[in-house]
Amino acid sequence: MCLFGICAWLLTPKKQLKLRLGLVVFIASNMQKLPLYIMIHNTDCLKFLETTPDESFDVCITSPPYNLGVRYSDYKDTRGDYVEWMSEVWHEVCRVLKPDGHLFLNLGYSKENPFDTYKVAENVPWKLQNNIIWAKAVEVDGKVRGYTIPHQSKRYLQNGWEHLFHFTKNGDTPIDLEWSGVPYDENYGNAKRNEKRSGRNYRPTTNCWHITYKSKATKYITAEIAGLNKHPAIYPEEFVEKCLKVSGLKKGVIFDPFMGTGTTAVVAKQYGLDYVGCEIDKDYHKFSLDRLTKIL
């Protein structure tokens, strides 16, 4: 039976960074302690990044507020300086990522400011290596598969996708095609022939991923992952897993400056990776702590 202990220290930001403390989780199995560092900070990400050394993290998987006026618990999702603020954040994030690191940036679409998403992406100092579509809901063979937030507008189609921008320092960082790929369909007649021809038993993934929300009835995001003060924009664990597999990271640190209810942290724990995250909202921060505690 595993024993779990959670220790948290209140230190200055400099000491937190120097000692890699915050929320430090030790997993003990057979009385041998193996350290798994999960540090989550209830603070503005820019304040945290100001004291973070260069090249601290391996991968960043994140989804910032979209500036759509969405109702969060505390945060007001309307900023007149949104593009400028985002530019400052991503310049700092790229600074603290290692040169062979990966930034996976999930951004939504605004009908009021439809080009802001591209302005944000354009201001990221790293190179865009892969432009990925997260297809949350798609029409296939006469059926809509997946879930999207419904609206009653007579002008707009239901929005079934979001952007996922994959940035690397120079746009030429190797990715893990095998780990992120999918196995050949056994029912596909040419599977064996293709395996023999290519020398691999998988198909590389594409830049369009159909990943649906986790929910009990595919109609709402449950309190299990959203909390009582329901977070309005949570990506699924499978979404984070796919990004992680593209990066090929097997050992290292994942960073999320907008951790919300802790989905990226949960996946990091599942894959035995260290994690550092920031969340400015005290309710979501507390929920993340409780959520992580339950699975440790």
FENSUL-V119606 format. One record per pair of residues at least 4 apart in sequence whose ideal C-beta (glycine too) atoms are under 6 Angstrom apart, sorted by the first residue. I is the first residue (numbers start at 1). J is the second residue. Records with the same first field share a line. If there is no record, write none. Layout:
BEGIN
I=J ; J
END
This chain:
BEGIN
2=29
3=28
4=296
5=26
6=25
7=24
8=23
9=21
11=15 ; 16 ; 21
13=51
14=51
15=19
16=21 ; 22
17=51
20=37
22=39 ; 41
23=38 ; 39 ; 40
24=37
25=36 ; 38 ; 296
26=33 ; 35
27=34 ; 36
28=33
37=274
38=265 ; 275
39=276
40=277 ; 288
41=48 ; 278
42=282 ; 285
43=47 ; 48 ; 278
44=280
45=49 ; 257 ; 278
48=278
49=92
52=56 ; 96
54=95
55=98
56=96
57=96 ; 97 ; 253 ; 255
58=98 ; 101 ; 249 ; 252 ; 253
59=101 ; 102 ; 247 ; 249 ; 254
60=93 ; 103 ; 255
61=104 ; 240 ; 243 ; 264
62=256 ; 257 ; 258
63=106 ; 235
64=258
65=77
66=108
67=79 ; 82
68=110
69=77 ; 78
70=77 ; 232
73=229 ; 281 ; 283
74=281
75=281
79=85
81=85
83=116 ; 119 ; 120
86=120
87=123
90=124
91=125
94=125 ; 126
97=101
99=169
100=173
102=168 ; 247
103=167
104=166 ; 243
105=165
106=164
107=117 ; 163
108=162
110=116
117=163
118=122
121=165
124=167
126=167 ; 169
127=170 ; 171
128=167
129=166 ; 168 ; 171
130=166 ; 207
132=164 ; 207
133=161 ; 208
134=162 ; 164 ; 209
135=161 ; 208 ; 210
136=146 ; 148 ; 160
137=144 ; 146 ; 147 ; 148 ; 160
138=145 ; 160 ; 210
139=144
140=145
146=212
147=212 ; 213 ; 218
148=158 ; 159 ; 160
168=173
175=246
176=180 ; 248
177=181 ; 204
178=202
179=245
180=205 ; 245 ; 246
181=202 ; 203 ; 204 ; 205
182=203
183=202
184=191
190=194
194=198
195=201
209=242
211=236 ; 238 ; 239
213=221 ; 236
214=236
215=220 ; 221 ; 222
216=222
221=226 ; 234
225=234
226=230 ; 231 ; 234
227=261 ; 287
229=283
231=260 ; 261
235=239
237=263 ; 267
240=264 ; 267
241=267
253=274
254=268 ; 273 ; 275
255=276
256=264 ; 277
257=278
259=277 ; 279
260=284
261=284 ; 287 ; 288
262=266 ; 288 ; 291
265=275 ; 277
268=273 ; 275
279=284 ; 285
287=291
END
